[in-house]
Amino acid sequence: MPRISSLECSRCHHRVAADSSQTVCPVCSDVLFVRYDMEEIKRSVKRPAGDSGAEIWRYAEVLPEFAPVSLGEAGTPLLRSRQSSGFFVKDEGRNPTGSLEDRGMALAVAAAKHFGVQQLSLASQGEAAASLAAYAAAARVGAHVFVPQDVALEAHLECVAFGAKVTLVNGLIGDCERTRGEQAEDTFDVSELKEPFRLEGMKTLGYELVEQLGWEYPVALICPTGVLAVAVWKAFEEMEQLGWVKGKRPRLYAEISNNNLFGLNVIEDSGGRRVDGGNAMATLLDWGKQEGFLLSLEGAAGVGVYRALLASGELSAEDRVILINGSAGVKRAEAIARTLRLRPSLPSSLPVGGIITPQ
């Protein structure tokens, strides 16, 4: 892999070789970033042109030289709002399993395949688990996912359909991580920020977004997760080193409930902040009626962030602002329908002729 110069710790800057599968920094256990010989790439590579393809491998010159594992991810549309001419939605719900997780998982699984890893695992709230299950199936490697017991039905179904081993955990994501460590020690952990290559796949969103804008930055970017903020910030840094982009980096914003401290530092460094997005469900319904597609709840919260920033004067309607809708609204259809009381819950038992019978 001649393009990778090393893996560098994001905290202590310790460097390790990239000639075998790696997890986190061996010195401080923080996240490892993939580093390339950017001067060599700048001398030998041209910016992608229109005939370069649409998948993440369109940006192969700034990705590790792994054999691709692809299900047709990326190439998602940038949709202008009908309500505000300066506001655009990058709809990552169009990816193969319906979320931006497919970008990262394509690289994580390709890396595992490259290094001869045959069994992968992760702890997830649902979307990343479904994505791993799909890409592991495509690569013919094993997948064991640990998800909360109340995981969305849609994600659970996908994991089972793609052939992953599913362990339901009574608890939150931290409980899932602990259980994964206890029950899947012989597998390679591709959970969020536990290996360096998943972030490389996610960074392609930054490249793709800027290319769709004519290789110019927007004024602001609203991210659904702190990890995505880190990934696109890395993409911006690389594009600047290559001379591929014009303008000032955008301010990054996130909904106030986003508590990922790793991403929060990047958001604050950008000049952005976390903002209260208000009632996401009400925004989701309003957006559907006005715009014609169903946002994720996180995407709807991002629309609320945008409206709050307009109201405060921090952004103007003329500013070019991008919202990343991280997943398809139908990924949480059951939960949304339950909240809207479209499918009222039935009792677990029904009285029949004075006898209580199971439903």
PyMOL commands that set and color helices and strands:
alter all, ss='L'
color gray80, all
select helices_A, chain A and resi 38-44+56-62+92-94+101-114+127-139+153-161+173-183+197-212+226-242+261-269+280-291+297-312+329-339
alter helices_A, ss='H'
color red, helices_A
select strands_A, chain A and resi 4-9+15-16+32-36+78-80+87-91+119-123+142-148+165-169+188-189+220-222+251-255+274-275+321-325+349-352+355-358
alter strands_A, ss='S'
color yellow, strands_A
deselect
rebuild
show_as cartoon
